[in-house]
Amino acid sequence: MAPSRQNQTPPYAKDEKVLCFHGDLMYEAKIMEVSVKPGQKPEDAQYRIHYRGWKASWDDWVSQDRIRKFTEDNKQLASQLQAQARIRTSGPKGGKKGAKANGSEMSSARGSEERVAGSSSFGGRGPRRGRDYELENEDNFHTRPSIKLAVPDILKAILVDDWENVTKNNQLVPLPHPHPVSEILAKYAEYETPKRPAGSSHVDILEETLAGLKEYFDKSLGRILLYRFERGQYAEVYKKWHSDDAEFQGKSPSDTYGPEHLMRLIVSLPELVAQTNMDQQSVNRLREELMKFCAWLSKNTVEFFVSHYESPPQDYIQKAKE
């Protein structure tokens, strides 16, 4: 069926080489046909996809949210998803059922130090989640949608160094951070948005993801993202946010803290998402966006992460240990 004539055309064209999701993975594919029903918007078009190297019986009609442009960034993402799937399928088979079902490799890296609140306190759900968890059986828990998040090695190393600097060396990330979370998310949006069709759902998903990250960060920083040694610093900054201090007044956590703490949130997201009612498609989209963001951040670590942590006065150290 020929596309209807409107001010815009569908973001993908017949015979275009693309990448297309099939389940959790992306495969190289070709658009065989584009269908836009009369009165439909171009972004609502349906595409008949043929996966390269697959039999025609696997051809499928899909919407644009399953298709990605055939770019280097998206090819890298497809390779990461494939590698991650191989790791999962080749893992040990004799462990406890569902063990490590949710989470990234680094999600337990901070588990050696107790937080003031666990991830179950995150967001506005209140104590009801605790009761839900108690009533939920194990099989249902392990079949919930979850993010299998692969963190680039350079970011893993930064997370480990961050843990050591704070918990072992008694050092702090200097605040306000020279590159706060709000700045980093804005710069990533400037980088990524032009790569997506203007006005498309892909742009909407990007904007929603970044807005969600910022909101999650602001709400969760004081609850689950701080090491005990940092809580004194947070208390001081919190007072300044509500004071006449021109450097801090009216600002939020995302305006004050930087990528070190943002990465702590990202590796905690698999556990947080497991406590929500997100469907698998939404989880897959979130995972894709997070992997793209982490890949970009891993290429800009020198620009955004601090090179030196600060050592607080001795009285702060003594008070933090009490």
C-alpha positions in Angstrom: 0.0 0.0 0.0 1.4 3.4 -0.9 2.1 5.9 1.8 -0.5 8.7 2.0 0.7 12.1 0.9 1.2 14.3 3.9 3.6 17.0 4.9 6.0 14.3 6.2 7.1 11.0 5.0 7.7 7.9 7.2 11.1 7.9 8.9 12.1 4.7 7.1 11.9 4.0 3.4 11.4 0.9 1.2 14.6 -1.0 0.5 16.4 0.8 3.3 18.9 -1.2 5.3 18.1 -1.0 9.0 18.5 -2.8 12.3 15.4 -4.3 13.8 14.6 -5.7 17.2 13.5 -9.4 17.4 13.0 -10.1 21.0 15.8 -8.6 23.1 18.3 -8.5 20.2 18.8 -6.4 17.0 19.5 -7.8 13.6 20.4 -6.4 10.2 17.3 -6.2 8.1 15.8 -4.6 5.0 12.5 -2.8 4.6 10.5 -4.6 1.9 7.3 -2.6 2.1 5.9 0.5 3.8 2.2 0.8 4.7 0.5 4.0 5.8 -3.3 3.8 6.0 -5.4 6.8 4.9 -5.5 9.3 7.7 -2.6 7.8 9.6 0.4 9.9 10.6 3.7 8.9 9.0 5.1 7.8 12.3 2.3 5.2 12.6 3.5 3.5 9.4 3.9 -0.3 9.4 7.0 -1.8 7.8 7.5 -5.3 6.4 10.9 -6.4 7.5 13.2 -9.1 6.1 16.0 -10.1 8.4 19.3 -10.7 6.6 20.2 -14.4 6.4 16.8 -15.5 7.6 14.1 -17.3 5.7 11.2 -15.3 4.3 8.9 -17.0 6.7 10.5 -14.8 9.4 9.5 -11.6 7.6 7.4 -9.5 9.9 5.3 -6.3 10.0 6.6 -4.0 12.6 6.1 -0.4 13.8 8.9 2.1 13.9 9.7 1.6 17.6 11.3 -1.7 16.7 13.5 -0.3 13.9 16.8 1.6 14.2 18.9 3.4 11.6 21.9 1.5 10.3 24.5 3.6 12.0 27.8 2.8 13.7 26.4 3.6 17.1 23.4 1.3 16.6 25.6 -1.5 15.1 27.8 -1.2 18.3 24.7 -1.5 20.4 23.5 -4.5 18.5 26.9 -6.2 19.1 26.8 -5.4 22.8 23.3 -7.0 23.0 24.5 -10.1 21.2 27.6 -10.4 23.5 25.5 -9.9 26.6 23.1 -12.6 25.4 26.0 -15.0 24.9 27.3 -14.4 28.4 23.8 -15.1 29.9 23.4 -18.3 27.9 26.9 -19.6 28.7 26.7 -18.8 32.4 26.7 -21.5 35.2 23.7 -23.7 35.1 23.9 -25.2 38.6 23.3 -22.1 40.6 20.1 -21.1 42.5 17.2 -20.5 40.3 16.9 -16.9 39.3 20.1 -15.9 41.0 21.4 -12.6 39.6 18.2 -12.5 37.5 18.0 -8.8 37.8 20.8 -6.3 37.8 24.1 -5.3 36.3 27.5 -6.7 37.1 28.2 -3.6 39.2 24.9 -3.3 41.0 26.2 -5.0 44.1 29.6 -3.3 44.1 28.4 -0.9 46.8 26.7 -3.6 48.8 29.5 -3.9 51.3 28.5 -0.7 53.0 25.0 -0.3 54.5 22.9 2.6 53.2 20.4 4.6 55.2 17.6 3.2 52.9 17.4 0.4 50.5 16.2 0.5 47.0 12.7 -0.4 48.1 12.3 3.1 49.5 13.0 4.6 46.1 10.3 6.8 44.5 6.9 7.6 45.8 5.5 4.1 46.3 6.0 4.2 50.1 5.8 1.2 52.3 3.3 -0.7 50.1 6.1 -2.2 48.0 7.3 -4.1 51.1 3.9 -5.7 51.5 3.7 -6.5 47.8 7.1 -8.1 47.9 6.1 -10.4 50.8 3.0 -11.5 49.0 4.7 -12.2 45.7 6.0 -15.7 45.1 9.5 -16.3 43.9 8.6 -17.4 40.4 6.7 -14.2 39.7 9.6 -12.2 41.0 12.1 -13.8 38.7 9.8 -13.5 35.7 9.4 -9.7 36.1 10.9 -7.6 33.3 14.5 -6.7 34.2 17.4 -4.8 32.7 20.5 -6.8 31.9 22.8 -3.8 31.7 26.4 -4.1 30.3 28.6 -1.3 31.8 31.7 -0.3 29.7 34.9 -1.4 31.4 36.2 2.1 31.9 33.0 3.0 33.8 33.3 -0.1 35.9 36.9 0.9 36.8 35.7 4.4 37.8 33.0 3.0 40.0 35.6 0.8 41.8 37.9 3.8 42.2 35.0 5.9 43.5 34.2 3.3 46.1 37.8 3.1 47.2 38.3 6.8 47.4 35.3 7.4 49.6 35.1 4.3 51.8 38.9 3.5 52.1 40.7 6.8 51.6 38.1 8.9 53.4 37.8 11.4 50.4 34.9 13.2 48.9 33.8 14.3 45.4 34.2 18.1 45.5 30.9 20.0 45.4 29.5 21.7 43.5 30.7 19.4 40.8 32.3 21.2 37.8 30.1 19.0 35.5 26.8 18.3 37.3 24.3 15.7 36.2 22.0 18.3 34.6 24.8 19.5 32.4 25.8 16.0 31.3 22.3 15.0 30.4 21.8 18.2 28.4 25.1 17.7 26.5 24.1 14.1 25.7 20.8 15.3 24.4 22.6 17.8 22.2 24.8 14.9 20.9 22.1 12.3 20.4 18.9 14.2 19.3 20.2 15.2 15.8 20.9 11.4 15.1 17.1 10.7 15.3 14.3 11.6 13.0 12.9 15.0 14.0 9.5 14.7 15.7 9.7 10.9 15.9 8.9 8.6 18.8 12.7 8.0 19.1 13.2 11.6 20.1 10.3 11.4 22.6 11.8 8.2 24.1 15.2 9.9 24.5 13.6 13.0 26.2 11.5 10.8 28.5 14.6 8.7 29.5 16.8 11.7 30.3 14.0 13.5 32.2 13.4 10.2 34.1 17.0 9.9 34.9 17.2 13.4 36.3 14.0 12.9 38.4 15.3 9.5 39.7 18.6 11.1 40.6 17.1 14.0 42.4 14.8 11.7 44.4 17.2 8.9 45.2 20.5 10.7 45.9 19.9 11.2 49.6 18.2 7.8 50.0 20.3 5.2 48.2 23.2 6.7 46.4 25.4 8.0 49.2 28.1 6.2 51.2 27.9 6.7 54.9 31.1 8.8 54.8 29.3 11.3 52.4 26.3 11.9 54.5 27.8 14.8 56.4 28.7 16.5 53.2 25.2 16.0 51.9 23.7 17.5 55.1 25.8 20.6 54.6 24.9 20.9 50.9 21.2 20.3 51.7 21.3 23.3 54.1 22.9 25.5 51.5 20.2 24.6 48.9 17.7 26.2 51.3 19.9 29.1 52.3 21.0 32.4 50.8 24.3 30.9 49.5 24.4 32.1 45.9 26.4 29.1 44.8 23.8 26.6 46.0 20.5 28.4 46.6 17.5 26.9 44.8 19.6 24.1 43.2 18.9 20.4 43.2 21.1 17.2 43.5 21.3 17.0 39.7 22.7 20.6 39.7 25.3 19.9 42.4 26.5 16.3 42.0 28.2 14.8 39.0 28.7 11.6 37.0 30.3 9.7 39.8 27.0 9.6 41.6 25.0 9.3 38.4 26.8 6.0 37.6 25.9 4.7 41.0 22.2 5.3 40.1 22.6 3.6 36.7 24.0 0.4 38.1 21.2 0.4 40.6 18.5 0.8 38.1 18.1 -2.9 37.3 17.0 -3.5 40.9 14.8 -0.4 40.9 13.1 -1.3 37.7 12.3 -4.8 39.1 10.1 -3.1 41.7 8.0 -1.2 39.1 5.2 -2.3 36.8 7.1 -1.6 33.6 6.3 -3.9 30.7 9.0 -5.8 28.8 8.9 -3.5 25.8 9.4 -0.4 27.9 12.2 -2.1 29.8 13.9 -3.0 26.5 13.7 0.6 25.3 15.1 1.8 28.6 18.0 -0.6 28.4 18.8 0.5 24.9 18.8 4.2 25.9 21.0 3.5 29.0 23.5 1.5 27.0 23.8 4.3 24.4 24.2 6.8 27.2 26.9 4.7 28.9 28.8 4.2 25.7 28.8 8.0 25.1 29.8 8.7 28.7 32.6 6.2 28.5 34.1 8.1 25.6 34.0 11.4 27.6 35.3 10.4 31.0 38.2 12.7 31.0 35.9 15.7 30.4 33.2 14.9 32.9 34.7 12.9 35.8 36.8 14.7 38.5 40.5 13.7 38.4 41.0 14.3 42.2 38.8 13.8 45.3 39.1 16.2 48.2 40.2 15.3 51.7 37.9 16.7 54.4 39.1 18.1 57.7 40.0 15.7 60.5 36.9 16.6 62.6 34.6 15.6 59.6 36.4 12.3 59.4 36.0 11.6 63.1 32.3 12.6 63.1 31.6 10.4 60.0 33.1 7.4 61.8 31.0 7.9 65.0 
